[in-house]
Amino acid sequence: QVQLVESGGGLVEPGGSLSLSCAASGLPPDSYYIGWFRQAPGKEREGVIVIQHNDGKTYYSDSVAGRFTISRGNAGTPVYLHMESLKPEDTAVYYCSFGAIRMGYVDDFGLEALRKAMTDWGKGTRVTVSS
């Protein structure tokens, strides 16, 4: 079982930047996805940005394009979420997640389908964007 522990959340002003970190243990050598999802108050959990382990390809939601990036350490951990130009609508609990899912799954089915297929989740870290 993969263990995921997020850190780095907090309060940031609109237009500001923040980085989150996810320490992952138990990662397999095979195909998998790892990345970030978020859940705003009163809303469904949604995909933010993920990385496809085999080739490092990233997939992201249109709402964060050009503002959020994902990176990871040499051994695949930690997994970082770098957020810039933050908006109040980015306020949410951010979760790190893992799924031992074949390469190409997001190309075939999309980020929302991946969210439902992910198997391991951290406890989340809260990000609040407010002045």
C-alpha positions as CSV (number, residue, x, y, z in Angstrom):
1,Q,0.0,0.0,0.0
2,V,1.3,3.4,-0.9
3,Q,1.4,6.0,1.9
4,L,1.0,9.7,1.1
5,V,1.5,12.6,3.3
6,E,0.9,16.2,2.1
7,S,2.3,19.4,3.6
8,G,2.6,23.0,2.7
9,G,-0.9,24.3,2.8
10,G,-1.9,27.7,4.2
11,L,-3.3,31.1,3.6
12,V,-2.2,33.1,0.6
13,E,-3.4,36.3,-1.0
14,P,-4.8,36.4,-4.5
15,G,-2.1,36.5,-7.1
16,G,0.3,34.8,-4.7
17,S,2.2,31.6,-5.0
18,L,2.4,28.4,-2.9
19,S,4.0,25.0,-3.1
20,L,2.7,21.8,-1.7
21,S,4.7,18.6,-1.1
22,C,3.6,15.0,-1.0
23,A,5.9,12.4,0.6
24,A,5.1,9.1,-1.0
25,S,6.3,5.7,0.3
26,G,5.8,2.2,-1.1
27,L,5.8,3.3,-4.8
28,P,6.0,0.4,-7.2
29,P,8.3,0.3,-10.2
30,D,5.4,-0.3,-12.6
31,S,3.0,2.0,-14.4
32,Y,1.2,4.4,-12.2
33,Y,-0.2,7.9,-11.9
34,I,0.5,10.2,-9.0
35,G,-0.6,13.8,-8.5
36,W,-3.0,16.3,-7.0
37,F,-6.7,16.6,-6.6
38,R,-8.7,19.1,-4.7
39,Q,-12.1,19.5,-3.1
40,A,-13.6,22.9,-2.5
41,P,-16.4,23.5,0.0
42,G,-19.7,22.1,-1.3
43,K,-18.1,20.7,-4.4
44,E,-17.0,17.4,-5.8
45,R,-13.4,16.4,-5.7
46,E,-11.7,17.2,-8.9
47,G,-8.4,16.5,-10.7
48,V,-5.8,19.3,-10.6
49,I,-2.6,17.9,-12.1
50,V,-1.1,14.4,-12.3
51,I,2.1,12.8,-13.7
52,Q,2.3,9.6,-15.6
53,H,5.2,7.7,-14.0
54,N,6.6,5.9,-17.0
55,D,7.3,8.9,-19.2
56,G,6.7,11.9,-16.9
57,K,3.9,13.2,-19.0
58,T,1.6,15.6,-17.1
59,Y,-2.1,16.2,-17.3
60,Y,-3.9,19.1,-15.8
61,S,-7.3,20.7,-15.5
62,D,-8.0,23.6,-17.8
63,S,-8.7,25.8,-14.7
64,V,-5.0,25.6,-13.6
65,A,-3.3,25.6,-17.0
66,G,-0.4,28.0,-17.1
67,R,-0.5,28.5,-13.3
68,F,0.1,25.1,-11.7
69,T,3.0,22.7,-12.3
70,I,4.0,19.3,-10.9
71,S,7.4,18.0,-10.3
72,R,8.9,15.1,-8.3
73,G,12.2,13.9,-6.7
74,N,14.6,11.6,-8.4
75,A,13.1,8.5,-6.8
76,G,9.6,9.6,-7.6
77,T,9.1,11.3,-4.2
78,P,8.4,13.9,-3.0
79,V,5.8,15.1,-5.5
80,Y,5.4,18.8,-5.6
81,L,2.6,21.1,-6.7
82,H,3.7,24.6,-7.5
83,M,0.9,27.1,-7.7
84,E,1.2,30.6,-9.0
85,S,-1.3,33.4,-9.7
86,L,-3.6,31.9,-7.1
87,K,-7.3,32.9,-7.2
88,P,-10.0,32.7,-4.5
89,E,-11.6,29.8,-6.5
90,D,-8.4,27.8,-5.9
91,T,-9.4,27.6,-2.2
92,A,-9.8,23.9,-1.4
93,V,-8.4,20.9,0.4
94,Y,-5.6,19.5,-1.8
95,Y,-5.1,15.8,-1.8
96,C,-2.1,13.8,-3.1
97,S,-3.2,10.5,-4.7
98,F,-1.8,7.4,-6.3
99,G,-3.2,4.8,-8.7
100,A,-1.4,1.7,-10.2
101,I,-3.0,2.4,-13.5
102,R,-1.7,1.6,-17.0
103,M,0.1,4.2,-19.1
104,G,-2.2,6.0,-21.4
105,Y,-5.3,5.8,-19.2
106,V,-5.8,9.6,-19.1
107,D,-5.3,9.9,-22.8
108,D,-8.1,7.4,-23.3
109,F,-10.6,8.3,-20.5
110,G,-9.6,11.7,-19.1
111,L,-8.7,13.2,-15.7
112,E,-12.1,12.7,-14.2
113,A,-12.1,9.0,-14.9
114,L,-8.6,8.8,-13.4
115,R,-9.9,10.5,-10.2
116,K,-12.4,7.7,-9.8
117,A,-9.7,5.0,-10.4
118,M,-7.1,6.3,-8.0
119,T,-6.7,4.0,-5.1
120,D,-4.6,5.7,-2.4
121,W,-5.1,9.1,-0.9
122,G,-3.4,11.4,1.6
123,K,-5.4,13.2,4.3
124,G,-5.1,16.5,2.4
125,T,-3.8,19.9,3.1
126,R,-5.9,23.1,3.1
127,V,-5.2,26.0,0.8
128,T,-7.1,29.2,1.4
129,V,-6.7,32.1,-1.1
130,S,-8.0,35.3,0.4
131,S,-7.1,38.8,1.1
